[in-house]
Amino acid sequence: MLGKYLVIFGILLIALGIFLQFFDKIPFLGKLPGDIYIKRGNFNFYFPLTTCLLISAAITIVLYLLTRK
């Protein structure tokens, strides 16, 4: 069972790597409303809160679909 999940995870990583080779940036991620960006002088702080929540929800749905019986 663990081997099956490792193979699926490996295939997903390969697909993600190929996707990122052709598309340098995903256009809508990282600039969503709710992402925190603070710029003061020579200090920049960026925390992609909404992006993290969106990615977490997507991963949760995918894992739910893979593990349901």
Secondary structure by P-SEA (a helix, b strand, c coil): caaaaaaaaaaaaaaaaaaaaaccccccccccccbbbbbcccbbbbbaaaaaaaaaaaaaaaaaaaccc
